[in-house]
C-alpha cells in the first residue's frame, strides 16, 4: 500500500504545481492508480469506478490503445490468464494444430509420472487424477511413463502493471476488469 501512496503522491505532484486531487490526474494515471488498489480493489473505490468503466468500454472499440501514465514509467499492462503450474509439472495445451504445430490455450498442467512398481513391472491398477494424454510404449508394448494433464487454474486478476518503487525495483500489481 505504501508503494501506491508514494506513486499517487508522485504522480499528482508531477502533474501540477498547484494543489491537486487524484481526480485531476490524466486518464492513464487514474487507470494505473485504480488498478493498483488492492484493499479494496478498484470496484470498491468510488473515484475509480468511472475511469475503469471508461477503460472497459474503450477496450471494445476498434483501434483501442491502453492509456499510459508516463510519469509512473509503468507502460502498458501485461496479461497472464492462467496461474503457474505446480512444481513438478509443465504447461500444456488443450488442442493441437496441423503439421505438429501446437495451438490453443496453455490451459493444462502436465505431469510426467512413472506408474511402475518398485520391481519394475507395470501396475495396471495405478491411476492418477487427470487425463492420461500420452503414454510411451517400449518393445514389450507397455511403458511405465505416462503424461497426466490437469486443468490449469485461471487467475482471478489476470492483468498486471509492473510499477517501479522508490528504489527503482518493479513491483507487480495484479487486477481484473470484471464489472
Secondary structure, 3 states (H helix, E strand, C coil): CHHHHHHHHHHHHHHCCCCCCHHHCCHHHHHHHHHCCECCEHHHCHHHHHHHHHHHHHHCCCCCCCCCCHHHCCCCCEECCECCCCCCCEEECCEECHHHCEECCCCEEEEEEECECCCCCECCCCCCCCEEEEECCCCCCCCCEEEEEEECCECCCCEEEEEECCCCCEEEEEECCCC
